[in-house]
Amino acid sequence: MLLTGAASLAAFCLTGRSLAEAITYTRRTSPAPPATSKGAYERLMEGNKRWVTNTLQHPDRDPTRRELLATSQRPYGAVLSCIDSRVPPELVFDTGLGDLFVMRSGGVTVAPVITASVAYGPMISGTPLIIVLGHQRCGAISAAYNACVMTSRCRAVCTRSRRPCARLTN
């Protein structure tokens, strides 16, 4: 109770919100960010379980949270995922603002700018966890495969390794 009161007072002082608003905000927020990769992974898996069971909490997405994050951020996870609109990491893991660094690229392809973006979290902010998030029925992978099949140079590779290519189309 004392901790909630102190957090409420701090939120009040930092944001200029009324004390009632600060108390409401502190009750809705998620626990402190995990400091270890194991804790961060467990937090993400808890959020993913809520996603799967449709018991989402939508933590830390209100205007007060935005104000608190205006001056700094300390995300506990960095997620590299596909651009696919069906798997947004913030929703799939039921996280709030300031919880994740998210980089997205078609088919989770990696280029130097993506590598540097992924490295930013752990190197600059001390983010303890990096996740590469794949998904089923990826349109980018299917498009790349189909483009590969259309070129004679790649066709020979795909013909020799028909088994791995067949898995990509499923």
C-alpha positions as CSV (number, residue, x, y, z in Angstrom):
1,M,0.0,0.0,0.0
2,L,2.8,2.3,0.9
3,L,4.5,1.5,-2.4
4,T,1.3,2.2,-4.4
5,G,1.0,5.6,-2.6
6,A,4.6,6.5,-3.3
7,A,4.2,5.5,-7.0
8,S,1.0,7.5,-7.2
9,L,2.7,10.6,-5.7
10,A,5.6,10.2,-8.1
11,A,3.3,9.8,-11.1
12,F,1.4,12.9,-9.9
13,C,4.6,14.9,-9.6
14,L,6.1,13.7,-12.9
15,T,3.0,14.1,-15.0
16,G,0.9,16.9,-13.4
17,R,-2.1,14.5,-13.3
18,S,-4.5,14.6,-10.4
19,L,-3.8,12.3,-7.5
20,A,-6.9,10.2,-8.3
21,E,-5.7,9.8,-11.9
22,A,-2.2,8.9,-10.7
23,I,-3.6,6.2,-8.3
24,T,-5.8,4.8,-11.1
25,Y,-2.8,4.7,-13.4
26,T,-0.5,2.9,-10.9
27,R,-3.1,0.2,-10.4
28,R,-3.4,-0.5,-14.1
29,T,0.2,-0.7,-15.0
30,S,2.1,-3.9,-15.3
31,P,4.8,-4.9,-12.8
32,A,8.3,-3.5,-13.1
33,P,10.2,-4.5,-16.3
34,P,12.1,-7.8,-15.9
35,A,15.8,-7.4,-15.6
36,T,16.9,-10.8,-16.8
37,S,16.4,-12.6,-20.2
38,K,14.6,-15.4,-18.4
39,G,12.2,-12.9,-16.7
40,A,11.6,-11.1,-20.0
41,Y,10.9,-14.3,-21.8
42,E,8.5,-15.4,-19.1
43,R,6.7,-12.1,-19.3
44,L,6.3,-12.3,-23.0
45,M,5.0,-15.9,-22.8
46,E,2.4,-14.9,-20.2
47,G,1.3,-12.2,-22.6
48,N,1.2,-14.6,-25.5
49,K,-0.9,-17.0,-23.4
50,R,-3.4,-14.1,-22.9
51,W,-3.3,-13.5,-26.7
52,V,-4.1,-17.2,-27.4
53,T,-6.9,-17.4,-24.8
54,N,-8.3,-14.0,-25.7
55,T,-7.9,-12.7,-22.1
56,L,-5.8,-9.6,-23.1
57,Q,-5.0,-7.0,-20.5
58,H,-3.7,-4.2,-22.9
59,P,-1.3,-2.9,-20.2
60,D,0.3,0.5,-20.2
61,R,-1.4,2.0,-23.3
62,D,-2.9,5.2,-21.8
63,P,-2.0,8.8,-22.1
64,T,-0.3,8.8,-18.7
65,R,2.0,6.0,-19.8
66,R,2.9,8.1,-23.0
67,E,3.8,11.0,-20.8
68,L,6.0,8.9,-18.5
69,L,7.8,7.5,-21.5
70,A,8.4,10.9,-23.1
71,T,11.8,11.4,-21.6
72,S,13.2,7.9,-21.5
73,Q,12.5,4.2,-22.2
74,R,13.9,0.9,-21.0
75,P,12.2,-1.9,-23.0
76,Y,12.8,-5.4,-21.7
77,G,12.6,-7.1,-25.1
78,A,13.8,-6.5,-28.7
79,V,11.7,-8.4,-31.2
80,L,12.6,-8.9,-34.9
81,S,9.5,-10.0,-36.7
82,C,7.9,-10.1,-40.1
83,I,5.9,-7.2,-41.6
84,D,2.8,-9.4,-41.7
85,S,-0.1,-7.5,-40.4
86,R,-1.5,-10.6,-38.6
87,V,1.3,-10.9,-36.1
88,P,2.1,-7.5,-34.5
89,P,4.5,-8.3,-31.6
90,E,2.9,-5.7,-29.2
91,L,-0.4,-7.5,-29.5
92,V,0.8,-11.1,-29.8
93,F,2.7,-10.6,-26.5
94,D,0.0,-8.3,-24.9
95,T,2.6,-5.6,-24.0
96,G,2.3,-1.9,-23.4
97,L,4.1,1.2,-24.6
98,G,7.8,1.2,-23.8
99,D,8.0,-2.6,-23.3
100,L,9.5,-3.7,-26.6
101,F,11.8,-2.5,-29.3
102,V,10.2,-3.9,-32.5
103,M,11.9,-4.2,-35.9
104,R,9.9,-5.7,-38.8
105,S,11.1,-6.9,-42.2
106,G,9.6,-9.0,-44.9
107,G,10.2,-12.7,-44.1
108,V,12.3,-11.6,-41.1
109,T,15.2,-10.9,-43.5
110,V,18.2,-9.3,-42.0
111,A,20.3,-6.5,-43.5
112,P,22.9,-4.3,-41.8
113,V,20.4,-1.7,-40.7
114,I,18.2,-4.4,-39.1
115,T,21.2,-5.9,-37.3
116,A,22.1,-2.5,-35.9
117,S,18.5,-1.8,-34.9
118,V,18.3,-5.2,-33.0
119,A,21.7,-4.5,-31.3
120,Y,20.6,-1.0,-30.1
121,G,18.3,-2.4,-27.4
122,P,20.9,-4.5,-25.5
123,M,23.9,-2.2,-26.2
124,I,22.3,1.2,-25.4
125,S,19.3,0.4,-23.2
126,G,20.4,-2.8,-21.5
127,T,17.4,-4.8,-23.0
128,P,18.0,-8.3,-21.7
129,L,16.2,-10.3,-24.4
130,I,16.1,-10.5,-28.2
131,I,13.4,-12.6,-29.9
132,V,13.2,-13.5,-33.6
133,L,9.5,-14.1,-34.2
134,G,8.5,-16.2,-37.1
135,H,5.0,-17.2,-38.2
136,Q,3.0,-19.6,-40.4
137,R,1.9,-18.9,-44.0
138,C,4.3,-16.1,-44.5
139,G,3.5,-14.2,-47.7
140,A,7.0,-12.7,-48.0
141,I,8.6,-16.2,-47.9
142,S,6.1,-17.5,-50.5
143,A,6.7,-14.6,-52.7
144,A,10.5,-15.0,-52.5
145,Y,10.1,-18.7,-53.2
146,N,7.9,-18.1,-56.2
147,A,10.4,-15.5,-57.5
148,C,13.2,-18.0,-57.0
149,V,11.3,-20.7,-59.0
150,M,10.8,-18.3,-61.9
151,T,14.5,-17.7,-62.4
152,S,16.5,-20.4,-64.0
153,R,19.5,-19.9,-61.8
154,C,17.5,-20.5,-58.6
155,R,15.4,-23.2,-60.2
156,A,18.3,-25.6,-60.2
157,V,18.9,-25.0,-56.5
158,C,15.2,-25.5,-55.7
159,T,15.0,-28.6,-57.9
160,R,18.0,-30.2,-56.0
161,S,16.5,-29.3,-52.6
162,R,12.8,-29.9,-53.4
163,R,12.1,-31.0,-49.8
164,P,13.0,-27.8,-48.0
165,C,11.2,-25.7,-50.7
166,A,8.1,-27.8,-50.5
167,R,7.8,-26.9,-46.8
168,L,7.9,-23.2,-47.6
169,T,4.7,-23.5,-49.6
170,N,2.6,-25.1,-46.9
